[in-house]
Amino acid sequence: MTEQRVARQGRVEDYRLTTGQGRYTDDLKVEGALWSVFVRSPYAAAAIGAIDLDDARDMPGVVAIFTAADLAADGVGPVQAPMALEGTDGRKWTATDRPLLADKEARFAGEPIAMVVAETREAAMDAAEAVMPDLEEREAVVTMADAMAEGARLVHEDRPGNLAAEWGRGDWAAAEAALAASAHRVRIEAPITRVAAATLEPRNAMGRPEPGGRFGLYASHQNPPAMRAALAGAFNMEAKDIRVVGGDVGGSFGMKSGPVREEMLVFWAAKQLGRPVRWRADRGEGLLSDEGGRAVDYVAELGLDNEGNFTALSVLLRLDMGAYASARSLPPVLNFGGVAGVYTTPVIAGRLEGYLTNTVPVAPYRGAGRPEATLVIESLIDKAARELGHDRIELRRRNLISENQMPWPANWYFGYDSGAFEKVMEAGIARANLAGYEARKADSAARGRVRGLGLALCIETAGGMWGRRGADWTNVELHADGTISVAAGAFSAGQGVETALIDLAAEGFEIAPDTISYAQGDTDVVAKGGGMGGSGAMIKCGSALKGAVETILADAKEIAGEELEADIADIEYSGGSFRIAGTDREITLQQVAKVAGEKGIPLAAQGEFSPEAPTFPNGCHICEVELDPDTGRFDILSYSAVEDIGRVLQPQIAEGQIQGGVAQALGQIFMEEVTYDAQDGQLLTGSFMDYAMPRAKDLPVYDCGFYEVPTGMNPLGVKGVGEAGSVGGLAAGMSAVSDALAQLGVTEFHMPATPGRVWAAINAAKG
């Protein structure tokens, strides 16, 4: 493909989305659609006895009320994302059973027990209030400490000690020995809080009969092909008899993936009743029932010699998996390799333990284990620098993997194919103007404030998981009228994939992008696809598109040769036209398309791409904060980042992705946290009055740039960018907080850095 960039202001989808023309699932107008409302457990742990439905069934407008007994009668069993994890002792860890409607036992507050379907949403809500389940409250296992306590009640009887997963990599004994032999060792034991995805568009869905005896699900979901497969498996159907459509989706971040319960039940209810059935979560219902993210405690140690060389690293992650364990609970395993960072540490060992609690299950959340891994290693390095008197930048520089060591072998977990880590760090330092930092710090001090500097070097896997090849597909067709359609297996939930793929196709065909149409998220249009996740859209789907374009141009070239009466070897293509080399005789791509149409020759191709290995975007993030020690309030003053995302196809979109990820990371550091009552497991952050979300005034002006080191893992040379901001942001932001507090004698502090907690830590340090 040509290296020319397509000039564009804004994104293709922006006009539609900012003028009220977006087509979200809840916008669909369907005649005669029923509404569903879920009856949810008021207890975090309860035995379920009989459910009295008589009064509710007699209420006006009620069409049906479903319970676990109805699912069982239809042959529907537990539905869960399969989990296959081998522990250090060879044990095979599998998913816990999860019924679509709780049967016999409710395991978290908000778990669905019954589904009311009525003519209107209001009628369904009224009837739901009249459903009377016989519930016997049990002792709630709220925290991982509760779960691990001797004699703790079991969330699932078949998981002794509430342990639901165990995994490890590396020689733990060798790491311990290397740490013991080190001149210095630093240790951190800290939590990484649970957060809510809190998407702009809450979850919602509509199931309905489709022509030809099929059934469809229209949902705010980030991977329609995967959802179709889950529906087929759950309800003993052929995939061809199911249509899944994801329209515009207002944010997802990993939460809107997998076999989500309510959406699947909406589909099943429509199938049972032969009528369209809708459901929409309000904000409170979403905060109560949406799967959360992060929820990790870690214990990590870093060894150093007297010169500051890293000697060994050990990391134990304890994951709160919530009430049910599944593959969706385990992103920290797949991304554990990030704890090695960009450093040459010779001995590394890692372990993960996953525990069950009476809380909402966790799922991937933007970064999905990557931000946690980066936070661990970068926090250790900062602590080592403070305790041992090293300059934090020079300590990192001393231990960096150098360019001439590339490709870096997978000695422990990840192996890196490319990277210029020191140059990225230097570019980040320059962009943040660290040369002027001391003057800025002095200015803060003169005003009675404490300025903190945070720095983090981050690296992540993208476009697939290490040792697990993924794939994606793109269908491209050149029509007889000269227009081009692109149907992508990737999915955009607001991140600009539509613009990126249209522009990429325009580059390949060397034509104007306004002749190209785009489709996604409809299994009747694209039956196979990778959906959204893992920063893989351009890596896999973009590469697949490139292959499809090249196939069509090769086929079109043969037609052009026939029309020009020339040997195909003498035909050149550029600027949207085929021409005989060295002459002015040419035929445009549109003319070739017309000829192909007249002759009945299809000019269409399905591109497929499966990378041999993931890519490794990496970056340097620098954050400056200012602390008012009298109130405990932090202000974020500036944020700079330089990212190596490989070849930068869309600078504007890439920078926007970094900014969004950083915003979510800073939100977690300074205010966001899902909390439950320690005694009964009731959600305490059930609205935006209690769950604090960052607003524009809370966030800085970002300054983002790029240092391109193209990868050879895909034909586009791209490394991925969707999660880069969150991966670097969590560590850089927390680094800045820790730096400011260290100046006031606070040596240990854990997120979130809310004013009350910060003020208390400062005063505790004063004694």
N, C-alpha and C positions, 0 to 999 in steps of 0.2 A: 504494500500500500504506500501511497505517497505520504511524505512527512508533513505536508501542508496541514495547518490547523484551520478549522472552520471558525471564522469570526462570528461571535454571537453575543448579544447583550441579553442576559436573562436566560431562562430555560424554556423549552417548548411548552412544558406543562404549566408554567407559571400563570399565564393569562387565564387559562381555564380555572385553575385552583383559586386565584385571587379575585375572580369576578363571579363567584357563586355558581360556576358551571361544572364543578367537580361532581362526580357520580359515585357517591359512597353507598354502601349497602342500604343504609337506612333511608336513602333518597328514593329507592325503588318504589314505584307505585304499583301495587298488585291488588286487583279487585278481589274482594272476599277473603283477604288474608286474616287468619286468626292471630291472636297474640298469646304469648306464653310468659309466665312468671314462675320463678322457682321458690319453693318453700325451703328455707335453709336452717341448718341447725343453729340454735342460739348458744349451744355449748361447744367448747373446744373438744370435749370427750364425753360421749354419752352412748349408752345402750339404747337401741331403737326397738320399741315394742310394736304394738298395733298402731296403725295410723287411721284415725277416724276421719273419713271423707264425706260422711252423709250430709252434713249441713252445707259443706262447700259445694257439693254436686248439685244441690237444689237451688243454688243462687242464680240470679238472672244472668244469662249470657254464657254460662259455663258449658263447654263442649266436652271436655275430658279432663281427667286428673290421672296422671301416671305416677307409679311408684316403682321401686325395684322389683316388685312381684310381676308387674306388667312386662318389664324387660326380660325377666327370667322366663315368662310364659312364651315370649317370642324367640327364645333361644339366644338371647343376647347376654354374654358374660362380661367379665371385667375387660376394660379397654385401657391399654397403657402403652407408652413408647417402650419397646423392648430394651432390656439392659443386659449386656453380657460383659462382665468385668472379671478378670482373673486377679485374685488377691495374691499377696506375697507367699502364701502357703499353698497356692494352687487351687484354692476354693473358687468356684464359679458363682459370682454374685448376680442375681437376677432381679427384675423389677418386682415390687410388691403388687398384689392384686388391687385394682382400683375400679369399683363399680361405677357406672355412669351416674346412678342415683344411689346414695348410701343405703346399704342393706345391713341390718343388725347392729351396726356401729357407726357413729359419726366421729370423725377423727380431727376435725378442726371447726372452729366457729365460722359459719358461712357455707359449710359443705351442703350441696343440694340433696334434699331428702325426697321431695316430690315436685312434680311439674304440673302446673295448672294451665290449661289452654281454654281461652274464651274468645268471644266475638270481639271484645275490645281489651286494650291493655288495662283500663280502669276496672273492668269486670274481673279480669284475671287477678289483679292486685287485691281486690276485695275478697275474692274467694280464697286466695292464698292465706289471708288472715284467719279464715274459718277452718283451715286444715289443722287438725289436732293430733300431732304425733305423741305417742307415749314415750317420753325420753327419761332415762335415768342417768343423771349426771355422774361422771366419774372423775377421778383425780386427773388433772391435766399435766402432761409432760410438756412444759413450755420452752425450756432452754436446753441447750446441749449438756449443761451441767446436770440438769434434772435427768436427762436421758441416760447419762453415764453413771449416775449415782447407784450405789449398791442397793439392790432390791427395788429399783425403779419399776413402775408399772410399764408393761410393754405396749407400745403403740400397735404393733403387729405381733401376734403370738409366735409367729415363725421366725422372728428376728431377736434372738437372745441379746440382752444388753442394749437393745435398741440400735445395734450396729447393722446398717443396711448396705454398707460398701466398705471395702478396704483394698488399697492398691499401693504399690511402691515401685520405685525405680532406683537403681544404683545400690551400692554396697553400704548399708547403714553402719555396719561395724567399722568398715574402713574409713568412712567419713568421721565417725566419732573418734577413731584413733588419730586421724590427721588433725582434727580440731584440738585434741588433747596435746598433741605435739607442737601446736602452733605457739608462737611467742605471745600472741594476743588473740582473744576471741571476744566477739560481741554477740549479745543475745537480745532478741525482741520477742515478746509474747503479747499479741494484740488482736483485737477483733476488727473485722471489716464488715460494716453494718449491713443489715438487710434493707433494701430499697424497693420502691414500687416503680414499675415501668411508667405508670401514669400517662398513657398515650393521649394525645390530643383528641382522638376519636376513640371512645370506649368500644369494647367488644360488642358486636351485634351480628345477627345472622337471620337468614330467611331460608327455610326449606320449602320446596314446592314440587308438585308433579310436573314433569316435562313431557312434551309430545313423544309419542311412540312408547309409552309405558315406562319411561325413564323417570328418575328423580334428580332434582338439582339442589345444591346448597350454594347460596350466595352469602359470603361472609367476609368480615374484616380479618383476613388471614394472609400470612406472608408466603405460603407455599401451597397453592391449590392442587398441583399434582400429588404432593405427599398427603394432603388431606383426602383426596379421592381414594388413594390406596388405603388409608386408615378406615374410611367409611366402608369400603368394600370388605375389608377384613372383619370389621366389627359386626356388620349386619348380613354377612354371608351373601354378598352380591357380586356380580361381575363388574369390573371397573367400567366397562363400556356402557353399563346401564346407569352410570352416575355422571353428572356434570357438576363441577365445582367452579365457581366464578368469584374471583376477588376483584372488585372494582378499585376505585381510588381508596387508599388506606391511609388514615391519618396517624402514622406512627405505629411501630410494632416492637422493635428493639429485641426480638427473640421471644417475647411473651406470647405473641399471636402466631405461634407455630405448634406443630405436633397435634395429637388427637385431643384437642381441647373439649372439655365435657359438654358445656351448654350448647355449643355449636353442633356437636354430634347429635345431641338429643333433639334439637330443633329439626334436623334432617329426619330423624327416626319418627318423630311425631307427625311430620307431614306425610311420611310414608304410611303410617298407621291410619291416619284420618283421610288421606287422599285429598287434602286441601293445603294451601299455603299456610305456613306457621312462622311467625316472626318472634324475635327476642331482641331486646336492647338493654344493656346494663346501664344504670345511671352511675354517677361518679362514686357514690358510696358503695354500691354493689361491686364496682370494679376494685376499689381499694380493699374490700373485704375478701373477694374471691379470686382476683387475678394472681397468677403465680408471680412470686417475688424474685429478686435477684441478689447476688453476692451471698451474704450470710455465712461468712467464713471466719474462723479463728485460726491464727497461725502462731507457731513457735519456730523460730529460725535462728540459726547461729552461723556466723562467718568467722573464719580463722584468717589471721594475717601473720606474716613474718615481721621482723624488725624494720625492714625497708618499706613495708606497706604492700607487699605482694600478697594476693589472696591465696590461701593454701587449701581451704576446704569450705564447703557449704552444706548445711543440712536444713531441710524444711519439712515441717509437719503441718499439714492443713487439716482442720476439722470442719466439715461442712454440715450445716444444718439443712437437711434435705426436706424438712417439713413432714407432712403426714404420709406421703407416698414417695417411694423411690422409683426412679425410671432413668432412662438415658438422658432425659431432659435435665436431670439433677446433676449431671456429671461433667459440665464444661471445664471445671478445674483440672480434671484428669487429662483431657485432650490438650489443654493449653499449659500444663504444668511446666513444660520445658522452658517457658519464659522466665522462670526464676533464675536461670543461668545468666540471663541478660546478654550483654555484649562483651562479656569478660572471659578471661582465660583460666578461670578457677579450675584446678586440675582434678579435684575430687568433689563430687556432688552426689547427694542422696536425697530422695524425696519420698514422702509417704502421705497418703490421704486416708482419712477415716470419715465416713458419712453416717450421721445419726438421724434417727427418726424422732420427730416431735409433733405435738398436737398444734401445728401451725400450717398455714397454706404451703404447699410444696414450692420449691424453688425451681427456676428454669433459667435458660440463657437470658442474660441482660447485657446490653451493648458492651462488647468486649469479651464476655463469657469466659472468665478465668484469666484473661490476658492482663487486665488492669491489676488484678489481685497479685499475679506473679511479679509484675514490674514493681508494685508497691513494696513487696517483700524485699527484693534485692536492693532497691534504691534506698529504702529506709535503713537497711543494715549498713550500707556504705556511708550514709550521712552520719549515723551513730558512731561508726568507727572513726570517721574524720574528726568528730567532736571530741571523742574520748581519748584519741591517740595524738591529737594535735596536727593532723594532716590537713592540707588544703583539699577541699572536697573535689575540686576539678582535677587537680594533679593526681589525687588518689585514683580517680577513675581513669585518667589518661595512662597511668602506669600499668593498669590491668586490662586495657582494651585489646580486643582482637584486632590485629592490623590488617590492612588491605592485602599485604603479601602473604597472609595466612589463609586467604580465601582460595577455594572453598573450605570453610571450617567444618571438620568432620563431626559426625554425630557421636561423639565420645560418650555422652551421657544420654541425651534425648534428642534435641533438635540439631540438625546440621544446616549451616547457612551457605547458600550458593554464591551470594554476593553481598557487598556492603563496604562502606567507607566510614566507619563509625567515628573516627577521630575528626575527619573533615566535617561530618554532620554536626558534631559537638562544637567545633570551632565556628561553623556557620551560625549555630544557635546562639553562641556567646556573643558574636558580633551583632546579631539581629537584636538581642536584648540590651545591647550597650552596657555590658557589665563593667566596662572601664569606668563608667560614671556612677556605679552603684554606691560607692562609699560616700560620695557627695549627696546622693539622694537619701542615704541612710542618716547622714548627719542632719539633713533638713528635717527628717521625721523626728529625730531626737530633740531638735530645737523646739518643736511643737509639742513635746511631751508624748510622742508616739514611738512605738518600736517597729522598725521595718524588718520584715523577714524575707529571705531569698530562698526560693525553692528551685531545684534543678533535678531533672531526671532524664536518663537515657533509657529509651524503651525499644523493645523489639517484640514482634508478634508473628504468629503464623497466620497466613491468609490464603483464601482460595482452596481450602481443604485442610484436612488434619494429617499430621505426620504419620506416615504408614498407611493412610486410608485415602485412596484415590477417589475423588469425586468427579462429576461430569455435568455438563450442561449442553443445551441444544438451542439452536436458533433457526427458524424457518424464514427464508428470504425468497421473494418472487418478483420478477420483472414482468409487469403486465403489458398487454398489447398496446395500451394507450401511453406507455412510457413511464407510468408511475411504478413505484416500488413499495412493497409491503414487507415489514419486518415483524415477525411474531417471536417474542423472546421467551425463553424458558426461565430467565431470571425475573425477579419481581421487584418493582419499585414501590416503596411505601413512603415516598416523599424525598428520596435521596438523589433524584435526577437521572436515574438510569434511562428513562425515555429519551432525554436529550442526548445523553452520551452515546447510546446505540444508534440513534438517527444520524448524529454527526459522524460516527464511525462508518456507517454505511455510505454516507455522502462522500466521505474521503475515498473509500474503496472504489466507488463508481465514478468519482470525480464529477459529481453533479451537485446541483443545489439541494439542500436538505428539505426544502418545502415540497419536493415531489415524493417524499417518503412518508408513509403512514406507519403507525406503530400499534401493536397489540400485545397484551400480556394477561396472565392470570385467568384465562378461560380454558379449561381442559378440552373443550370442543375445538379450540383453535390450536393450542399447544398441549399435546397430551403428556409430553415429557418435559421436565424442567427442574432446575436446581432451586427455584424460588429465591428467597432472600436469606442471606446469612453468611457469616464468615468472610465478609469483605470480598466476595468472589465473583460479583457480577461481571466486571470487565475481564477478570482473569480467565474465567471459563466461558461465559456467554459471549463476551466480546471477541474472544478468540474463535469461538464457534461461528460467530457472524462473519469474521474475516474469512474463514474457510468457505462459507457458503457464497460470499461475494466472489471469491476467486473462482469457484466452480461455475457460477453463472457467467462470469466474464469469459471463461474458457469456452463454454458452450456458445455464447454469443459471438465469439471470435470466429468460430467455424462458419456460422451463418454469414458474418461479414465477409469472410473470404469468398464464399460462394457469390455473394452479391457484387463484390468488387472484381470477381474473376481473377483472384490472386491466390498464390500459395499461402497457406496459413502462417508459414514461417516468416513471410514478408509483411505480415500485418502487425501494426503497433496500435496501442491504445493509450490515449491521454486526453484529458480535458473533456471526457464524455463522448469521444468519437474514436472509431477505428479508421486507420488510414494505411495505405501502402507506404512502407518506408521509403523516404527520399522523394515522395510525390505529394501533390495536393489532393489526390483522390481519396475521399473519405466517406464514411457513412456514420451517422450518429447512433448512439445507443438507443434512442427513441425510435429511430427508423428500423433498426435491427429488431426491436421489440415488436413493431408493427408487422414486419415480415414473418417473424416467428408465430405471431398470432394468426396470420392468414394461412400459414402452412400447418397450423395445429401443433407446433413444436413448443413444449413447455420450457420456460426459462425459470426454473425454480430449483432450490436446493435446501437440504437440511444440513446445517453445520453442526458438528459435535466436537467437543474438546474435553479431554481429561488430562490434567497436568500430571507429570510423573511425580512431582513433589510440590508441596506448598511453597509459597513465596514468603519473604520475611521483611515487610516494611518496618522501618525503624526511624527513630527521631530523637531530637533533643528539645525538651520542653522546659521553659523557665518562667517562673511565676514570682511576682513581688506582691507582698501584702503589707498592710499597716495595722498595728494593733493599738487600741486605746486601753492601756492597762487598768484604768479606773472603771471601765464598763465591761471589759472582756469582748468588745466588738471588733471584728476584723473587717477591713475594707480591702478588696482585691484591686490593686492599683494597675497592674499590667500583666499581660500574658503573651509570651512569644513562643513560637514553635517553628522548628525546621524539620521537615519530614522527608525521608527518602522513600517515596512510594513507587520507585521505578520511573518509567516514562510517564510524564504527566499529560494526560489526554485533555482534561478539562480543569484548568487551574481554578476557575471560579467555583465549580462544583466541589472540587477536592478541598478547597479552603473552607467551604461551607460545612463539609462533613467533619473536618477537624474542629471547627468552632462548636458544632452541635455536640460532639463527643466530649469536648472540654467542659461545656456547660453542664452536662450531666455529671461529670466527675466532680466539678466544683460544688454542684448542688449536694452531692453526697457528703463531701468533706465539711461543708459549712452549715447544712441545715436538714437534709433529708434523712429520715430513718423510720422504718416501720417498727413499731413497738407493740408488744402485747403485755397485758397484765401478768405479772409474774406468778400470781396465784391461780387464776382461772382461765388464762389464755385468751381473754377477750381483747379484740383489737382496740388499741387506744388511739390510733391515727386513722380514723375512718372517714375523714373529710379533709379538705384543704384548709380548714381551720386548725387542724392538728398536724397534718402532714405538710410540712413547709416545702414549697416549690420555689426555685430561684426565679426572680423576675429580672427584667432588663436592667433595672437600677442596681441589682446585686452583682452584675457581671461586668468585667472590664471590656475595653476595646481590644480585640485580638490582633496580633501581628504574626501572620503565618507565612512561611515560605517553604521552598522545596530545594532539595539537593538530589538531582537525578542520578541514580545508579541503576540502569536497566537490568532486569533479570533475564536469564535465558530459559526460564521455566515455561514461558509461553510466547507466542509469536508477536505479541504486542509489547512485551518488555515491561508490563505493568505489575505492581506488587499489591495493590489494594489499599483502600483508604477509609472505608466505612467506620472502622472501630479505632483508628489511630488516635483520635482526640481523647477518648476515654482511657486508652492504655497509658498514654503519657500523663494525662491530666490528673489522675488520682494520685500518682506518686509525686508529681511536681507541686500540686497544691498542698498535699500533706507535708512535703518537705519544707515549704514556706512557713506553714503553721508551726512546725517543730522548731525551725530556726528562730522564729520570733520568740517563742516561749522559752527556748533554751537560754536566751539572753536575760530572762527573768528568773532563772533557776529551776524551771520546770523541765525535768529530765524525761518524764514519761507522760505522754498524752495521746489519747485515742479519739478518733472521729466519733460523732460530728463536733466541729468546733463552734458550737453555739455559744452566745455570749455568757449564759449562765454557767456552762461547764468550764469555759475558759477562765472566767472570773474566779470560780472556785479553785481551779488548779493554781492560778497565780497566788491566791491568798494562802493556799495550803503550802506552797513553796516558801512563803514568808514565815511560816511557822506560827 
